[in-house]
Amino acid sequence: MDHNLQLFQKAKTLIPGGVHSPVRSFQGLDRPPIFMNKGQGAFIYDHDGNDYIDFCMSFGPLILGHGHPHVTHALHEAIDLGQTFGTAEEKSLQLAQLIIEQISFIDKIRFVNSGTEACMTAIRLARGKTNKDKIIKFYGCYHGHSDSMLIEAGSGLAQMGVPSSAGIPQSLVKDTLVCNLGDTAQLESIYSQHRDQIAAVIIEPLPANYGLLKQDKSFLLELRRITKENNSLLIFDEVISGFRFGMGGFSHKLEIEPDLVTYGKIIGGGLPVGAIAGKADIMELLAPTGPVYQAGTLSANPLAMQAGFATLTQLTPFSFQKIKENADRIIQIFNLWIKRSHDPIVKKFKIVQEESLFWIHSSNKNPKSPKEFDPNMKKDFKHLFDLLIARKIYISPSAFEVGFISLAHDEHVAKELQNRLESH
Ligand SMILES: *Cc1c(COP(=O)(O)O)cnc(C)c1O
């Protein structure tokens, strides 16, 4: 038996499904997950030393690439001073200041350990601020795995073919109202049915957890208007999009200001960090100044803060420009490969791109909502995944996960991609 298979057999005896997060299991792809043990730049390496061009990039945090020397050096420096203090400290201040100075709608920020925690806290804060209970989310958007957000959520669940999770109390389900993306009429109708009960609307302004479902700006402007008129908060979940399209994330790109924003992924530079941020009058409601409780043993630990700061300080306008150029070059190569292919399934694929985020799908036209997905997408994706893995190109292992391009995916990597695609 090969080494990878041995590892997977062992993993399954120790860990449910052999993985610590479901999408890593390659479920539905009829093959065991590949155990990786090293990442460098745009490449990830398995136990046999095979190098794959990585377009998953740990699902988003590694915008500078694997093991960027500046981040690695900063981490070495931090570890020499200890792992965690559980006290007030200075490292989080430089990261907080950097963010607050550059993002127009943020006065205060609090760091937590994951995107899930950030969204969970944002919702509690919205309820605390408005004294209302209900939250509106959108079908297909993912906001982490807290109970009230695991309703009609993203790809890991879509992959398993279940609309939500077991273990969620009915009493909670009634407070999460689900609307279709892009459907302003439905949103208005939910508001009229539950007048004065809606604490917040939460959305990924660029939904990227169930395909890449670009929304019309007019729809997002409607969200801003409706929430304001009804004294609800608008929460933008920028866990994926934050710091990917410039420091101001997708909010600045849209020129729409949410009341609260959540971050994760890039903000920790590959270490576990999440954050919730917004105007002072809302943020000050958090304990210890306010009545909304939130805490964390390892929140803002110096290693994570140092990795985040090292990452964000490398994200200059020049780097963002480079990342965009890298992405355009790579998408062009993929598109050309699709166009020239004689394989009828490959010919069906289309790529939705938003700068360094992309999604390869086989629906007829680019969907704006999961309702528009082609029923064959999972089957087609499996075919694509097999073709790419055989060429040592690693994409996120689900039809509904997006791809990530980093600063490290430069012209050399693009050339290598081209060679690998043409190699069969
Ligand atoms: C990844 C993600 C989360 C959850 O973050 P974790 O760090 O995995 O808990 C929440 N919202 C969005 C939009 C995400 O992409």
The ligand as an ORCA input file, in Angstrom:
! r2SCAN-3c Opt
* xyz 0 1
  C     -13.632     30.899      6.050
  C     -14.823     31.733      6.282
  C     -15.428     31.846      7.547
  C     -14.991     31.025      8.724
  O     -13.688     31.271      9.106
  P     -12.881     30.151      9.934
  O     -11.589     30.814     10.255
  O     -12.779     28.970      9.035
  O     -13.694     29.860     11.152
  C     -16.464     32.746      7.702
  N     -16.904     33.496      6.668
  C     -16.349     33.411      5.448
  C     -16.848     34.293      4.361
  C     -15.313     32.512      5.212
  O     -14.798     32.411      3.977
*
